[in-house]
Amino acid sequence: MQPGVQTAKAGTIVAAAGKNGGLHVEQITITKEIDARGSFCPGPLMELIRNVRMAQVGDVLAVISGDEGSKKDIPAWVAKAGQEFLGMEPALGATRFIMKKIK
């Protein structure tokens, strides 16, 4: 694990996302949250990949990153890996990226 990267179990959040102009609200339980705020590219993405490999299908993972490159890199990798990107939101002066392992 890189310096400044911490992992911890997380709780339940309520996510709201627009779908075809409508509002979609659901409760999501985050299985694991990775705090990568002290890490720079490609650290947050590499921590996410490592944790996805250890996760079970159906697990919801979140990574908190202050690195601007993560806003492009993480959603792109999740799509390329065939996983489900659930969204991103501001968190603790950074951005929280949330994804679900589907295979």
Secondary structure, 3 states (H helix, E strand, C coil): CCCCCEEECCCEEEEEEEECCEEEEEEEECCEEEECCCCCCCHHHHHHHHHHHHCCCCCEEEEEECCCCHHHHHHHHHHHCCCEEEEEEEECCEEEEEEECCC
